[in-house]
């Protein structure tokens, strides 16, 4: 699901998170497709960037889960990937040591 803002029954903006003044809409809605086709490349690039950032965090959490379940060994990952994952964990803990993505997502449901 995405959230859209309409003016005169026409989509004028898209957001990936619930936002005041926006309504929930299916990504397969014909109006959404029309909005994206008519949008300039900067709007589409902004949406892709937001999606990529979210997917990066999902991938990190998936890797953590696979390691915790002993399906994947951390050392199976290439060293540059290990370094990036370790650095991001250290930076994230430094910014907010009590943050938990699962808690954040549960609050939004």
Secondary structure, 3 states (H helix, E strand, C coil): CEEEEEECCEEEEEECCCCCCCEEECCCCHHHHHHHHHCCHHHHHHHHHHHHHHHHHHHHHHHHHHHHCCCCCHHHCCHHHHHHHHHHHHHHHHHCCCCCHHHHHHHHC
